[in-house]
């Protein structure tokens, strides 16, 4: 298994401090959240660690499905900057959110999804040209979130010959059973726990998700992507890693 952790846990810390913690814990991968306050990345500092990387594109004030053309184009530009950085640090994957449907865009859902799909295609092709896999993430059960249903995201990505980041916690929040979460297009995984009532990003084993069943399914299917621990704090990263070592 390729195991890593997201710098989301140390979002208020210096990026180097988060990477140092992940490295000292003995993890192989770190997923850099390319988001304030760590949107300006020192490549030399990142490469000084004995880690391999994936990256999470910014999602704060970013919407690749915006009905506002300038907002949408700026969002795509920001994510392309993440892909450029991923190329420089040889990151294996860039995770991208599919967009949002704000209140005033309700009633225009088809247009919004069409715009999202166009943006996803553009970003996928941009990543492919640079040798960086772009993987679109399924969203939790919040009203404005797009592509909450795994089947819908799988259909879109399969048609575009692109890939999915499966967020296990998000899928559980929607109500998917553990045997409904596998799709061939999944090439990257976010792991965290919850009780199904919120997208709480708990440490593995602290919620109600049958993580053993999910991970065993992917291992049986010869999944070769990265499992990224995406939790709220460093103590939860440590606890989650211990859970993985004890159970797999």
Secondary structure as the mmCIF struct_conf table of DSSP 4:
data_model
#
loop_
_struct_conf.conf_type_id
_struct_conf.id
_struct_conf.beg_label_comp_id
_struct_conf.beg_label_asym_id
_struct_conf.beg_label_seq_id
_struct_conf.end_label_comp_id
_struct_conf.end_label_asym_id
_struct_conf.end_label_seq_id
STRN STRN1 UNK A 2 UNK A 6
HELX_RH_3T_P HELX_RH_3T_P1 UNK A 7 UNK A 10
TURN_TY1_P TURN_TY1_P1 UNK A 11 UNK A 12
BEND BEND1 UNK A 13 UNK A 13
HELX_RH_AL_P HELX_RH_AL_P1 UNK A 15 UNK A 25
TURN_TY1_P TURN_TY1_P2 UNK A 26 UNK A 26
BEND BEND2 UNK A 28 UNK A 28
STRN STRN2 UNK A 29 UNK A 33
TURN_TY1_P TURN_TY1_P3 UNK A 36 UNK A 37
BEND BEND3 UNK A 38 UNK A 38
BEND BEND4 UNK A 40 UNK A 40
HELX_RH_AL_P HELX_RH_AL_P2 UNK A 43 UNK A 47
TURN_TY1_P TURN_TY1_P4 UNK A 48 UNK A 48
BEND BEND5 UNK A 49 UNK A 50
STRN STRN3 UNK A 52 UNK A 56
TURN_TY1_P TURN_TY1_P5 UNK A 60 UNK A 61
TURN_TY1_P TURN_TY1_P6 UNK A 64 UNK A 65
BEND BEND6 UNK A 67 UNK A 68
HELX_RH_AL_P HELX_RH_AL_P3 UNK A 69 UNK A 88
TURN_TY1_P TURN_TY1_P7 UNK A 89 UNK A 90
BEND BEND7 UNK A 92 UNK A 92
STRN STRN4 UNK A 93 UNK A 97
STRN STRN5 UNK A 100 UNK A 100
HELX_RH_3T_P HELX_RH_3T_P2 UNK A 103 UNK A 105
TURN_TY1_P TURN_TY1_P8 UNK A 106 UNK A 107
HELX_RH_AL_P HELX_RH_AL_P4 UNK A 109 UNK A 130
TURN_TY1_P TURN_TY1_P9 UNK A 131 UNK A 131
STRN STRN6 UNK A 133 UNK A 137
HELX_LH_PP_P HELX_LH_PP_P1 UNK A 138 UNK A 138
BEND BEND8 UNK A 141 UNK A 141
TURN_TY1_P TURN_TY1_P10 UNK A 143 UNK A 144
STRN STRN7 UNK A 145 UNK A 145
BEND BEND9 UNK A 146 UNK A 146
BEND BEND10 UNK A 149 UNK A 149
HELX_RH_AL_P HELX_RH_AL_P5 UNK A 150 UNK A 159
TURN_TY1_P TURN_TY1_P11 UNK A 160 UNK A 161
STRN STRN8 UNK A 163 UNK A 167
HELX_RH_AL_P HELX_RH_AL_P6 UNK A 168 UNK A 174
TURN_TY1_P TURN_TY1_P12 UNK A 175 UNK A 175
HELX_RH_3T_P HELX_RH_3T_P3 UNK A 178 UNK A 180
TURN_TY1_P TURN_TY1_P13 UNK A 184 UNK A 185
STRN STRN9 UNK A 186 UNK A 191
STRN STRN10 UNK A 193 UNK A 193
BEND BEND11 UNK A 196 UNK A 198
STRN STRN11 UNK A 202 UNK A 202
HELX_LH_PP_P HELX_LH_PP_P2 UNK A 203 UNK A 203
TURN_TY1_P TURN_TY1_P14 UNK A 204 UNK A 205
BEND BEND12 UNK A 206 UNK A 208
HELX_RH_AL_P HELX_RH_AL_P7 UNK A 211 UNK A 220
TURN_TY1_P TURN_TY1_P15 UNK A 221 UNK A 222
BEND BEND13 UNK A 225 UNK A 225
STRN STRN12 UNK A 226 UNK A 229
BEND BEND14 UNK A 232 UNK A 233
HELX_RH_AL_P HELX_RH_AL_P8 UNK A 234 UNK A 247
#
